[in-house]
């Protein structure tokens, strides 16, 4: 297969939720699909892309490359050796992705502040991780410093014996005419131990990678400063078994964070002949999870009573009297993204929130049914799916059922669908009256082009105002009535 057709210059650059069709020679679709699968195997394994083949009604065959909500990058090897570098870009900018993923807890815990964030996804993720690694080393040195550990040491001593004599190697020395050289093994308290060797090698790899990235002079200086503490440690690549040690000695407990990041650097950072050969196949982020977790983490810092993915078991039982008591019961469960319980003190009704990364809020009075994604070109926001409204209403009804007493007294339940937006948009909503209770449905836009924490705080303030019945009389009722 011609790789230049699949990935010009060895790079396949796509955005999330994109599909490409590549024409194939008739009768060779199976061979082309197999070749493309081999070339793109790392990216497929990480869920970045999917491959399929199709034939239209005229008999023409096409290779279909599709992306989902998973963003990141992977490489099948250096491009100079025929490898393919795959990049799947998010719909939001790299800086906003980093902010969301960090808030979601899906990246190493490092706050960039006003630091430079690279424009490309791979450079930004590599830089972010190296900053986190450098900061973890600073904390390690400050809290306990480098520690010795008991190691089994093998040495060849001259005319003296220490520890256990290694009989086999000593007999070989005797045969060579050197019986005075005694190979021995003994325990020793060594600074040159596996933990420190792992950190030293990760520092070496990190400095090499940072030299290939833009605007990393300060980062390189910080890594070199930390490297001075490891002058007595051997610079050797640690064995695979050393990278995944189950436990640490008691005096190495403060190594935990730094070792986790060191293993991430060693396992996933590689250098080829060109900047595009940088590869880190571990960096694949599902934007659905990033969006959902970031919203919950931001909300939890404001409202500690928020619960993420509280499962509601729903039972279906026989309705015929003759079938009751026969043990025929079916169960399913509802799983709202976020639940905030009612508050009798403020009169707040239960609040249920469900995040929607794919479908987004309309930015105009007219609606467009053609797409369901953010449109960076026009910055317009399209389509609300009926299934989302069905889901929101079902969640609200179940919440009423579970909180009958509280819900009746406080007025019902509020359920909100949180859509990503690129601009500030007004909330939309409707009201459903059920007896003395009200179901309030809100469609809320979260502007992911702004500070995530500020956007979440603004959303929760508006939802609290509604859930506590404090909506201003200046705003019309969702059903067109004046409150």
Buried (B, 14 or more C-beta within 10 A) or exposed (E): BEBEEBBEEBBBBBBBBBEBEBEBEEEEBEEBBEBBEEBBBBBBEBBBBBBEBEEEEEEEBBBBBBBBBBBBBBBBBBBEEEBBBBBBBBBBBBBBBBBBBBBBEBBBEBEBEEEBBBEBBBBBBBBBBBBBBBBBBBEBBEEEEBBBBEBEBEEEBEEEEEBEBBEEBBEEBEEEEEEEBBBBBBEBEBBBBBBBBBBBBBBBBBBEBBEBBEEBEEBBEBBEEBBEBBEEBEEEEBEEEBBEBEEBEEEBEBBEBBBEBBBBBBBBBBBBEBBBBBBBBBBBBBBBBBBBBBBBBBBBEBBEEBEBEBEBEEEEEBEEEEEEEEEEEEEEEBEBBBBBBBBEEEBBBBBBBBBBBBBBBBBEEEEBEEBBBBBEEEEBBBBBBEEBBEBBBBBBBBBBEEBEEBBEBBBBBBBBBBBBBBEEBEBBBBEBEEEEBBBBBBBBBBBBBBEBBEBBBBBBEBBBBBBBBEBEEEEEEBEEEEE
